[in-house]
Amino acid sequence: MVKAENPLTFEEALAKLEQITEHMESGSAGLTESLAAFQEGMKLLVFCQNELEKAEGTIKELMENVFGELEMTDFTDQNKD
């Protein structure tokens, strides 16, 4: 499960999502276990999508500055509530 106090990296979340998918596709899980795995998988999917959107924002920022001064913007502070 994705935890706020100990966040996963994108790579860890993606690997966990792949494990969940393989387990569910195997058909060995019962209904309750499958529903719990699906719920965890959806949380991981949202987390991965958000991480990809942040990376895309960084790339866009770098591309916009390519004709001027190349500087990296820290997006992590901007997304905190």
Secondary structure, 3 states (H helix, E strand, C coil): CCCCCCCCCHHHHHHHHHHHHHHHHHCCCCHHHHHHHHHHHHHHHHHHHHHHHHHHHHHHHHHHCCCCCCCCCCCCCCCCC
